[in-house]
Amino acid sequence: MSEQWIFLNGSYVKKEDAVISVYDHGFLYGDGVFEGIRSYSGNVFKLHEHLVRLYESAKSIMLEIPYTQEEMTQIIVETLRRNELKDGYIRLVVSRGVGDLGLDPANCREASVIVIAEPLRIYPKELYDTGIEIATVATRRNRSDVLNPMIKSLNYLNNILVKMEANLAGVPEALMLNDQGYVAEGSADNIFIVKDGKLLTPPGHVGALVGITRNTIIEIAREKGYEVEEAMFTRHEVYTADEVFLTGTAAEVIAVVKVDGRVIGEGKPGQVTNDLLAAFREQTVKDGVKVYDEPVHVS
Ligand code: PMP
């Protein structure tokens, strides 16, 4: 990729010129919403679902996005085209925009809209072969009556604190509980457990972002005949599960083989996890918005 182009408030600008005001409330207060999306071989996977979540997050915080979902689709497609990307990671950010130092959003006239598309940094393949270890952290998921985790807001400090704890514990992802001690999610991934062929994942109101990958896995699993339930569970059910896996746009589906020192199942990625990962990867090039209708030369 020679020159990187970023969509910033109505124009496509070079990376060096893609700067926002220090008075933007996204910067000052984390006031805004965002999405992380992936393009697979020129197919923006589940773009519609990501946009629905973005607009619902925005609605929840009373943030008006100055584009329709159709316009936003075109902006994302055009950003990928200008960067000649087929396999990429797309970051879509909508902040409250430029205001003054007061926190009142009434003083922000217009939302800032940013679309960044970059080549993908994929997780090492060996992590999928071996599975990963996770550990419970002390920081709890923020309560849904404080800042609802179902809003994908720019305020990610809860998740960042959790990630820092994971780093200190020497594990690539954390297990986060809600304020009542029920399993919520990871710092940036949803969690599933498998017991006797049945899948469980916490519902959003327990303290989880309703992940697009999570929803896709629920769909795929049901199509394959697995029973799936959105239910609350504790660490005990995690420790004693046959399989545990995480889902997320970046991670896709990744097996967890150790939790807080307890070996899960046989200590290697299980058959259900592998089955779902394979089916998920098959779907990634199908279900989404095609960026390149006509053949283009992208290396
Ligand atoms: N939970 C959190 C807190 C996240 O940030 C993410 C990543 N967006 C996920 C779960 C997974 O969601 P998705 O599958 O939509 O990427």
Residues whose N, C-alpha, C, O or C-beta is under 5 A from the ligand:
A	BS01	PMP	G36 E185 G186 S187 A188 D189 N190 L209 V210 G211 I212 T213 R214 T247 G248 T249
